[in-house]
Amino acid sequence: MAGKPILHYFDGRGRMEPIRWLLAAAGEEFEEKLMKTPEDLKKLRNDGSLMFQQVPMVEIDGMTLVQTRAILNYIAAKHNLYGKDIKERALIDMYSEGVADLNEMVMYYPFLPPGDKDGRLTQIKEKARNRYFPAFEKVLKSHGQDYLVGNRLSKADVLLTELIYHTEELDSTVLANFPLLKALRTRVSNLPTVKKFLQPGSQRKPFDDENRVEAGKKIFIK
């Protein structure tokens, strides 16, 4: 029997956080081997663990997987969070890519120079309120179901809920005009596995404060 997945990353959110969320939502326990120095990253590169010399990397089911979307897709397929057929999977992928577009901006926000943060925050708020969240609200309204695709939980719902939480940290009123998204956030948050992940002391990472940002920069930026 395979052991728990092992996640290799630094002690921050970054590109690993969606993977943590999806594993947690699926109820799959995992361990983390956190890089703390540039030497830790160099070791992974030198021993051949990183196909493209990059993290995140996850050891799971006897495989060494890299590339965030590939890892997410494997977890989703393994835990029946990827739709019932190829049409549903296409929708789930499409929605997940939309989430990733906005999440990329949110993820990098803490790492920006202080002078760039105000402009980026304005951009994040504008795109969340006027492009991405209206699109997901429209999807939910169009079919009147509890989840984005097939009236069952998928990776798209989990990743969208993660994005909502992160965006609310930057703009607490961002869901004011999106009642269906607010309901989805509550629905997903109340799932036992997600509820456990949202509790203090879980493997969910807090907002990347100055200390985490500096720790990450020391590892990745030469």
N, C-alpha and C positions, 0 to 999 in steps of 0.2 A: 504493500500500500504506500502510495506516495505521501511524502510529508507535506507540511504546510508550504505554500508559496513563500519565497524569500524575495523581498523587494530591495533593490540596490539603488540608493539615491542619497541626497543630502537631507538634513533635518529641516525640511521646509516643504511647502506645497508644490510649486512648480508643476511639471508635467506628470508627476507621480500621483498627485492628489485625486484626479479622476479615477485612477486605478484603485486607490485605497477605497474610495466611495463605492465603486462597483463591486469589489470583493466583499466589502462590508454588507452592502445591500443583498448580495447573493448568499450571505451567511457563511462565507468561506474565511476561516481564520488565516492570518498571515503573519510572517515575521519580517523584520526589517534589519538590514545591515547598512547602517548609515555611514556614508563617507564623511570624514572630518578634516581631511587634509588633501592637498593635491596629489600626495603620494598614494592615497587610497584609490583615487581615480586612475592614476598611472598604473597601479598594480592590476586593476581590472582590464585595462587596455593591453598590458603586456602579457597577461595570461590567456588572451584570446577570447575573453568573455563577451566583449562588446564588438559585435559584427561591424558596426559603423563608427566605432570609437566613441559612442555616446551613451549616456543614460537618459531615461530610465531603462533598467534591465530587471527582468523578473524571471526567477527560476521557478518553473511550475510544471508539474506532471512529467518530469524527466526532460523538459526542454529549457533552453535558455533563450528567452524572448526579448527582443528590443523593438523599438518603435511603438509609441504610445497607442496609436489606433489599432495596430495589429494585436497588441496585448489586450486592449479593451474588447476587441471583436472576439478573441478567443474566450475570454471570461464570459462574455454575453452568450455566446453559442453554447458553452459548457453548462451554463445555468438556466438555459431556456429563457433568456432575456433578449432574444434576437428575432422575434416574430415567428409566425407559423409557416411562412413561405417566402419566396424571393421578392415578391411585391412588398410585403410588410418589411422585409429586411432593407429594401431600397429606401422606403420612407424613414425607417429608423436611422439609417446611415445619413440620409439627407438632413434630418433634424439634428443629429449628433454633430454633423459638420457645421451647421449654423451655430450651435452651442459653442463649438471649438473656436469659431471665428471671434466671437465676443470674449470668450474666456481667455484667449491669447492676450488681448488688451488688458484684461483684469489681472492676469497672472504676472505680466511684466510691470505693472504699475508700481509696486513697492521698490523695484530695482532702478527706477528712473532717477536721473539727477533731480534735485529739488526744484530747479527752475523749469523743468518740463512737466511737473506733476499736475499743476492746475489745468493746463491745456489738455492733458490726457484725461483727467477726470471729467472735464466738460464733454470730451468726445465720447467717453464711456457712457455717461448719462444720456447723451443725445441718441446714441445708437441703441442703447437698451430700451429707451422709452419710445423711440420712433421707428426702429427697424426690427429688432429681434423679438422683443417681448410682444409687440402687436401681432407678429407672424404666428407665434406659438399660441397666443390667445385665440386667434382666428381658427387655428387647427382644432383646438378644443371645442370652440363654439360650433364648428361645422358639423361635428358628429355627436356632440352632447354626451360623450363617454368620459369615463374617469381618467383614462390615460391617453397618451398621444396616438398610439397605434394599437388597433385590435382589442381595445378595452381591457388590456392587461399590461402589467408592468414590463417595461423594456429598458435597455441601457439608455435610451434617449430621455426617459423620465428621470432616471437617476442623475444623469449628467446635467440635465436642465435644472434640477433641484439644487445640485451643487453650485451651479452658476448663479442661481437666484440668491443663495446664501452669501456668496462672495460679493455679488453686486450690492446687496443690501448693506454690507459692511461699509461700502463707499457712499451709498445713497439709501437711507433707511425708508424713503417714501417711494422707491422705484416701482413697487407693485400697486400703488394707489388706484390706478385706473385699469387694473387687470385682475378682476375677481376670480376668473377661472384659473389663472396661474397661481393666485394666492391659495385657492382650494387644492390645486395639485401639490403645491409645496407642503401644505398641511397633511394631505393624504400620504405622500411619500414619507414625510417625516414621522408619521405615526406607525409605519410598518415596523414590526418589532426589531428587525435587524438594523434598520436605519436609526430607529429611536435609540438603540444601544450605542451606535456609532456617534450619535450626537451628544452623548453624555460626557461630562468631564472625566478625564483619565483615559479616554479611548485613543486609538491610533490616528484619529483625525488631527491634522495639523492646524495650529492657530494662524492668524493673520501673520504674514511675513513682516515682522518688525525689523528695526535697524540691526539688531544682533543677528537675526537669521539671514538678512540680506548680506551682511558683511561676511558671515560664515560661508554662504553660498559663493560669493564673489572670490573668496580666497581659494576655493576648490576649482572653480571653472575658469576664472579670468587670470591669465598669466601676465 
